[in-house]
Amino acid sequence: MNKKILIIGLGSIGKRHLKNLVSLDYQDVSIVTKSDNKTKGFESFMHYSSIDKACGANKFDIGGIKKNI
């Protein structure tokens, strides 16, 4: 799939959404999270420390906010 997706927050729900997107063959997914330890296992995705930085660097088609960022 060629949609650019931004997941904001990588708690349990964010991780579940990310895994589901990968299983559906979405490749262009970026993540916003303030916690470096939550990104383990997701190193192949672009990571940002803030929504402003993510949106300043890219234009996304879809975004999802998950509570814990």
ABEGO torsion letter per residue (X at the ends): XABBBBBBEABAAAAAAAAAAAAAGBABBBBBBABAAAABGAAABBBBABAAAAAAABBBABBBBBABX
